[in-house]
């Protein structure tokens, strides 16, 4: 089986969106008065570090077929449906933050290109579940999963982020590592005890071959453990409109990045 090294610039952005090249640049988030300015300081890896880096890692399953579109985009949504999402603060015309998030995700999903893979991880009732595996023809299943999940329980951000990343890596094996990979987190609270997502973020972003970008929208909160300036991109949203604009920014970033990717075959 062939594995490819990705020589890509690793972006050091604000909050929960990362990207990369060698010259620092800056980008404004949604113009809503609460956006963070993304100051990107790009880490430079040595040739030796890049040569040793591998992504995706070999998996337990045998790949029976590769994706016919190896450069397909992949969006993995992570939705916080913890108990605090029942609350009405910041929900505007909606009865709860959960209702506002459902509507915003439905609108965002309709904007995602039809040939892109989408997937959904939800945490509710103290459980983290892969509700919708990454795929193209799963929009109805995605909406149904969002609409039928009820807010309850705590905030296991670490487990949710790890599950989303594992799903992206699984999909990448079918694309031989090509394509674009994004995790989009919507959360309204601090992580539960023992659920600091920091180690997962470190594991993702410290691999120079890793192409995964992490986006977080903090709904009705100003800070999150996923807000790591210089490593991720973060958007604070105080109402449903700002939440929707934050999700739209994910697609805007996708179309604006001109990431240079060079592939080297590791096979003999």
C-alpha positions as CSV (number, residue, x, y, z in Angstrom):
1,X,0.0,0.0,0.0
2,X,1.3,3.4,-0.8
3,X,1.5,6.2,1.8
4,X,2.2,9.8,1.0
5,X,3.9,12.5,3.0
6,X,2.3,15.9,2.9
7,X,4.7,18.8,2.8
8,X,2.4,21.5,3.9
9,X,2.7,24.7,5.8
10,X,1.2,24.2,9.3
11,X,-0.9,27.2,10.1
12,X,-0.8,28.8,13.4
13,X,-4.0,30.6,13.6
14,X,-6.3,32.0,16.3
15,X,-8.7,30.0,18.4
16,X,-9.6,27.0,16.3
17,X,-8.7,27.3,12.7
18,X,-5.2,26.4,11.4
19,X,-3.4,26.7,8.1
20,X,0.1,27.4,6.9
21,X,2.9,28.8,4.9
22,X,6.2,30.4,5.8
23,X,5.3,34.1,6.0
24,X,3.0,35.2,8.8
25,X,-0.2,36.8,7.7
26,X,-3.4,37.9,9.4
27,X,-7.1,37.4,8.6
28,X,-10.2,38.9,10.2
29,X,-13.0,36.7,11.3
30,X,-16.6,37.5,10.8
31,X,-17.2,41.3,11.3
32,X,-19.5,41.1,14.3
33,X,-17.5,42.9,16.9
34,X,-16.6,39.7,18.7
35,X,-14.3,38.1,16.2
36,X,-10.7,37.3,16.9
37,X,-8.0,38.4,14.6
38,X,-6.1,35.4,13.3
39,X,-2.4,36.1,13.6
40,X,-0.7,33.2,11.9
41,X,2.9,32.4,12.7
42,X,3.9,29.5,10.6
43,X,6.1,26.8,12.0
44,X,9.0,25.6,9.9
45,X,9.9,22.0,10.0
46,X,13.3,20.5,9.1
47,X,13.6,18.2,6.1
48,X,14.3,15.3,8.4
49,X,11.1,15.9,10.4
50,X,9.0,16.1,7.3
51,X,10.5,12.8,5.9
52,X,9.7,11.0,9.1
53,X,6.1,12.3,9.3
54,X,3.3,10.2,8.1
55,X,-0.4,10.9,7.7
56,X,-2.7,9.1,7.7
57,X,-1.4,6.3,9.8
58,X,-2.0,2.8,8.6
59,X,-5.4,1.6,9.9
60,X,-6.7,-1.8,11.1
61,X,-9.0,-2.2,8.1
62,X,-7.9,-3.2,4.6
63,X,-8.8,-0.5,2.1
64,X,-11.0,-2.2,-0.5
65,X,-11.5,0.8,-2.8
66,X,-10.1,4.3,-3.0
67,X,-12.3,7.4,-3.4
68,X,-12.7,8.2,-7.1
69,X,-12.1,11.8,-6.1
70,X,-8.9,11.7,-4.1
71,X,-8.9,15.5,-3.5
72,X,-12.4,15.6,-2.0
73,X,-13.0,18.0,0.9
74,X,-14.0,16.6,4.3
75,X,-15.9,18.4,7.0
76,X,-16.3,16.8,10.4
77,X,-18.8,18.7,12.6
78,X,-18.7,18.3,16.4
79,X,-21.9,19.4,18.1
80,X,-22.1,20.1,21.8
81,X,-25.5,18.9,23.1
82,X,-24.6,19.0,26.8
83,X,-27.2,20.1,29.3
84,X,-26.4,23.8,29.1
85,X,-27.6,23.8,25.5
86,X,-31.1,23.7,27.0
87,X,-30.7,27.3,28.2
88,X,-32.3,30.2,26.4
89,X,-29.5,32.8,26.9
90,X,-27.9,33.9,23.6
91,X,-30.6,32.0,21.7
92,X,-32.5,35.1,20.3
93,X,-35.8,34.1,18.7
94,X,-35.2,30.4,19.4
95,X,-36.3,28.7,22.6
96,X,-32.8,27.4,23.4
97,X,-29.2,27.4,22.3
98,X,-29.8,23.9,21.0
99,X,-32.6,25.1,18.7
100,X,-30.4,27.9,17.4
101,X,-27.5,25.5,16.7
102,X,-29.8,23.1,14.9
103,X,-31.0,25.8,12.5
104,X,-27.5,27.2,12.0
105,X,-26.1,23.8,11.1
106,X,-28.9,23.1,8.7
107,X,-28.3,26.3,6.8
108,X,-24.5,25.7,6.8
109,X,-25.0,22.1,5.5
110,X,-26.9,23.4,2.5
111,X,-23.9,25.6,1.7
112,X,-21.3,22.8,1.8
113,X,-20.4,21.7,-1.7
114,X,-22.4,18.6,-2.7
115,X,-19.3,16.7,-3.6
116,X,-17.7,17.2,-0.2
117,X,-17.8,14.6,2.6
118,X,-19.6,15.6,5.8
119,X,-19.8,13.8,9.1
120,X,-21.2,14.5,12.6
121,X,-20.0,13.7,16.1
122,X,-22.4,14.7,18.9
123,X,-22.0,14.6,22.7
124,X,-25.1,14.3,24.8
125,X,-26.2,12.4,27.9
126,X,-22.5,12.0,28.9
127,X,-21.9,10.0,25.7
128,X,-19.9,10.8,22.6
129,X,-21.3,9.3,19.4
130,X,-20.3,9.2,15.7
131,X,-23.8,10.0,14.5
132,X,-23.0,10.3,10.9
133,X,-19.8,8.9,9.3
134,X,-18.1,11.0,6.6
135,X,-19.8,10.6,3.3
136,X,-21.4,12.5,0.4
137,X,-25.0,11.2,0.3
138,X,-25.8,11.6,4.0
139,X,-27.3,15.1,4.2
140,X,-30.8,13.9,5.3
141,X,-29.2,11.6,8.0
142,X,-27.1,14.5,9.2
143,X,-30.1,16.8,9.7
144,X,-32.1,14.0,11.3
145,X,-29.3,13.3,13.8
146,X,-29.1,17.0,14.7
147,X,-32.8,17.4,15.1
148,X,-33.4,14.4,17.2
149,X,-30.5,14.7,19.7
150,X,-31.6,16.3,23.0
151,X,-29.3,18.4,25.2
152,X,-28.2,16.6,28.4
153,X,-25.1,15.7,30.3
154,X,-21.6,17.1,30.5
155,X,-19.0,18.4,28.0
156,X,-16.5,15.7,27.0
157,X,-14.6,17.8,24.4
158,X,-11.4,15.6,24.4
159,X,-13.2,12.4,23.5
160,X,-15.4,14.2,20.9
161,X,-12.4,15.9,19.2
162,X,-10.5,12.6,19.2
163,X,-13.4,10.8,17.6
164,X,-13.8,13.4,14.9
165,X,-10.1,13.3,14.1
166,X,-10.1,9.5,13.9
167,X,-13.0,9.6,11.4
168,X,-11.1,12.1,9.3
169,X,-8.0,9.9,9.4
170,X,-10.0,6.8,8.5
171,X,-11.4,8.7,5.5
172,X,-8.0,9.9,4.4
173,X,-6.9,6.3,3.9
174,X,-9.5,6.0,1.2
175,X,-8.1,9.3,-0.4
176,X,-4.5,8.3,0.0
177,X,-4.0,11.3,2.2
178,X,-5.0,13.8,-0.5
179,X,-7.8,16.3,0.0
180,X,-8.7,18.8,2.7
181,X,-9.8,17.9,6.2
182,X,-11.6,20.2,8.7
183,X,-13.0,19.7,12.2
184,X,-15.8,22.2,13.0
185,X,-16.7,22.4,16.7
186,X,-19.8,24.2,18.2
187,X,-19.7,24.3,21.9
188,X,-21.2,26.5,24.6
189,X,-19.2,25.5,27.7
190,X,-15.9,24.5,29.3
191,X,-14.8,20.9,29.1
192,X,-15.7,18.5,31.8
193,X,-13.1,17.2,34.3
194,X,-10.5,15.0,32.6
195,X,-11.7,16.2,29.2
196,X,-9.2,18.9,28.3
197,X,-8.8,18.6,24.5
198,X,-5.3,20.1,24.6
199,X,-3.4,16.8,24.2
200,X,-5.5,15.9,21.2
201,X,-4.9,19.3,19.6
202,X,-1.1,18.8,20.3
203,X,-1.1,15.4,18.7
204,X,-2.9,16.7,15.6
205,X,-0.9,19.9,15.0
206,X,2.5,18.6,16.0
207,X,2.6,16.2,13.1
208,X,4.2,18.1,10.1
209,X,2.4,15.8,7.7
210,X,-1.0,16.5,9.2
211,X,-3.4,18.5,7.0
212,X,-6.3,18.8,9.5
213,X,-7.6,22.2,10.4
214,X,-9.5,22.8,13.6
215,X,-12.3,25.4,13.8
216,X,-14.2,26.2,17.0
217,X,-17.3,28.5,17.5
218,X,-17.8,29.3,21.1
219,X,-21.5,29.8,21.4
220,X,-22.4,32.1,24.3
221,X,-18.9,31.8,25.7
222,X,-15.8,33.9,25.3
223,X,-13.2,31.2,26.0
224,X,-12.6,27.5,25.4
225,X,-9.8,25.1,25.9
226,X,-9.9,24.8,22.1
227,X,-9.0,28.5,21.8
228,X,-5.2,28.2,21.4
229,X,-3.9,31.4,19.8
230,X,-1.3,30.6,17.2
231,X,-2.5,27.0,16.8
232,X,-6.2,26.9,16.1
233,X,-8.9,29.3,15.0
234,X,-11.7,30.4,17.3
235,X,-14.9,32.5,16.8
236,X,-17.0,33.7,19.7
237,X,-20.7,33.9,19.0
238,X,-23.2,35.7,21.3
239,X,-26.3,35.1,19.2
240,X,-27.7,32.9,16.4
241,X,-26.6,35.3,13.7
242,X,-23.0,35.3,14.9
243,X,-23.2,31.5,15.1
244,X,-24.3,31.3,11.5
245,X,-21.6,33.8,10.4
246,X,-19.0,31.7,12.2
247,X,-20.0,28.6,10.3
248,X,-20.0,30.5,7.1
249,X,-16.5,31.6,7.8
250,X,-15.4,27.9,7.7
251,X,-16.4,27.7,4.1
252,X,-15.0,31.1,3.3
253,X,-11.6,30.0,4.7
254,X,-11.8,26.8,2.6
255,X,-12.2,28.8,-0.6
256,X,-9.5,31.4,0.3
257,X,-6.7,29.1,1.3
258,X,-4.3,28.3,-1.5
259,X,-2.3,25.7,0.4
260,X,0.7,24.4,-1.5
261,X,0.9,20.6,-1.2
262,X,3.7,18.5,-2.5
263,X,3.4,14.7,-2.4
264,X,6.3,12.3,-2.2
265,X,5.8,8.6,-2.7
266,X,7.4,6.6,0.2
267,X,7.1,3.3,-1.7
268,X,10.3,1.6,-3.1
